[in-house]
């Protein structure tokens, strides 16, 4: 079965065994389509006083991240997809603990100085789909948590 191509060289990796082999990242095979990075935002609250002619907003001092979503051409023969060692395995409640995730874009450099995101997260959802024509696919959503690194710079920590 042919594997789809990911969005122009993007690679996604996961720490498959964060307890037994922490820090060892395994690339997920069969990425397909555009790979959107998580949105970063500062939540806002509408704070217009009664009788004011113009609206006013307060932007929160913390950063919120959206789910990290990606798709794969699902292949039972791919050890990064299956229920024994892959995405379905680490989705099981007993194994779905926070683990390291890595996104590297095109032209990424070794050591994460250019085009690399690292964060902890858990699988929030896997939805496998059987196409009427073509190959099976699966959509995967990861809930990021804690601090994260973008191009070697740490984000999401309290100011000192």
C-alpha positions as CSV (number, residue, x, y, z in Angstrom):
1,X,0.0,0.0,0.0
2,X,1.4,3.4,-0.9
3,X,2.0,6.0,1.7
4,X,0.8,9.6,1.4
5,X,3.1,12.5,1.5
6,X,3.0,15.0,4.3
7,X,2.8,18.7,3.9
8,X,6.1,19.6,2.2
9,X,8.5,17.7,4.5
10,X,6.8,18.1,7.9
11,X,7.6,15.2,10.2
12,X,5.8,14.2,13.5
13,X,7.5,12.2,16.2
14,X,6.3,10.8,19.5
15,X,8.0,9.5,22.6
16,X,6.5,6.0,22.4
17,X,7.7,4.8,25.8
18,X,8.3,7.9,28.1
19,X,8.9,5.7,31.1
20,X,11.2,3.0,29.6
21,X,13.1,5.1,27.1
22,X,12.4,8.7,27.8
23,X,13.5,11.2,25.2
24,X,13.5,8.7,22.3
25,X,11.4,10.1,19.5
26,X,9.8,7.7,16.9
27,X,8.6,9.2,13.6
28,X,5.0,8.5,12.7
29,X,4.7,7.0,9.3
30,X,2.2,7.8,6.5
31,X,1.4,11.4,7.2
32,X,-0.9,12.9,4.7
33,X,-2.2,16.4,3.8
34,X,-1.5,19.7,5.3
35,X,-0.2,19.6,8.9
36,X,-1.4,22.6,10.8
37,X,0.6,23.5,13.9
38,X,-1.4,24.2,17.1
39,X,-2.9,27.7,17.3
40,X,-1.5,29.9,20.0
41,X,-3.7,32.5,21.5
42,X,-4.4,34.7,24.5
43,X,-8.0,34.3,25.5
44,X,-9.9,37.5,25.7
45,X,-12.9,38.7,27.8
46,X,-15.3,41.5,26.7
47,X,-15.1,44.2,29.4
48,X,-17.1,47.1,28.1
49,X,-18.6,49.2,30.8
50,X,-22.3,50.0,30.8
51,X,-23.0,53.0,28.7
52,X,-19.7,53.1,26.9
53,X,-20.0,53.8,23.1
54,X,-17.0,51.5,22.2
55,X,-16.3,47.9,23.2
56,X,-13.3,47.1,25.3
57,X,-11.5,43.7,25.8
58,X,-9.0,42.3,28.3
59,X,-6.5,39.8,26.9
60,X,-5.4,37.1,29.3
61,X,-1.8,36.8,30.4
62,X,-1.6,33.1,29.6
63,X,-1.3,31.3,26.3
64,X,-3.9,28.8,25.2
65,X,-3.1,26.2,22.5
66,X,-5.5,24.4,20.3
67,X,-5.5,20.7,19.7
68,X,-2.7,19.5,17.4
69,X,-4.4,17.6,14.6
70,X,-2.9,15.5,11.8
71,X,-3.9,12.7,9.5
72,X,-2.3,9.5,8.4
73,X,-2.9,6.9,5.7
74,X,-3.7,4.2,8.2
75,X,-1.7,1.0,7.7
76,X,-2.0,-1.9,10.1
77,X,1.5,-3.0,9.1
78,X,3.0,0.3,10.3
79,X,4.2,-0.1,13.9
80,X,3.5,3.6,14.6
81,X,-0.2,3.1,13.8
82,X,-1.3,-0.3,15.2
83,X,-2.9,-1.4,18.5
84,X,0.2,-3.3,19.6
85,X,2.9,-0.6,19.5
86,X,1.5,2.5,17.7
87,X,-1.1,5.3,18.1
88,X,-3.9,3.0,19.1
89,X,-1.7,1.4,21.7
90,X,-0.7,4.7,23.4
91,X,-4.4,5.8,23.2
92,X,-5.4,3.0,25.6
93,X,-6.3,4.6,29.0
94,X,-3.5,2.8,30.8
95,X,-0.9,4.1,28.4
96,X,-2.3,7.5,27.5
97,X,0.0,9.5,29.7
98,X,1.6,12.8,28.8
99,X,4.5,12.1,26.4
100,X,6.8,14.1,24.2
101,X,5.7,15.1,20.8
102,X,7.9,16.7,18.1
103,X,6.9,18.6,14.9
104,X,9.7,19.4,12.5
105,X,9.1,21.4,9.4
106,X,11.0,21.6,6.1
107,X,14.6,22.7,6.5
108,X,14.6,21.8,10.2
109,X,18.1,21.8,11.7
110,X,19.6,19.3,14.1
111,X,19.2,20.4,17.7
112,X,15.9,22.2,17.1
113,X,17.2,25.7,16.3
114,X,15.1,26.1,13.2
115,X,11.5,24.9,12.5
116,X,11.0,22.5,15.4
117,X,8.3,22.4,18.1
118,X,8.5,20.1,21.2
119,X,5.7,19.7,23.7
120,X,4.1,17.2,26.0
121,X,0.6,16.0,25.3
122,X,-1.9,13.1,25.3
123,X,-3.9,11.6,22.5
124,X,-7.4,13.1,22.7
125,X,-9.0,11.4,19.7
126,X,-8.3,9.0,16.9
127,X,-10.9,8.6,14.1
128,X,-10.2,5.9,11.6
129,X,-12.0,6.3,8.2
130,X,-12.6,3.8,5.4
131,X,-12.8,5.5,2.1
132,X,-15.1,4.2,-0.6
133,X,-12.1,4.4,-2.9
134,X,-8.5,4.6,-1.9
135,X,-6.8,3.8,1.4
136,X,-7.9,3.9,5.0
137,X,-7.0,7.0,6.9
138,X,-7.1,8.2,10.5
139,X,-7.4,11.7,12.0
140,X,-5.5,12.1,15.3
141,X,-5.8,14.9,17.9
142,X,-3.3,15.6,20.6
143,X,-4.0,17.8,23.6
144,X,-0.8,19.8,24.4
145,X,0.0,20.5,28.0
146,X,2.7,22.2,30.0
147,X,5.6,24.2,28.6
148,X,6.7,23.8,25.0
149,X,9.8,24.7,22.9
150,X,9.7,26.5,19.5
151,X,13.0,26.5,17.7
152,X,14.9,25.9,20.9
153,X,13.2,28.6,23.0
154,X,11.0,27.6,26.0
155,X,7.5,29.0,26.2
156,X,4.7,28.6,28.7
157,X,6.7,29.3,31.9
158,X,5.9,31.9,34.5
159,X,7.9,35.1,34.3
160,X,10.5,35.6,37.1
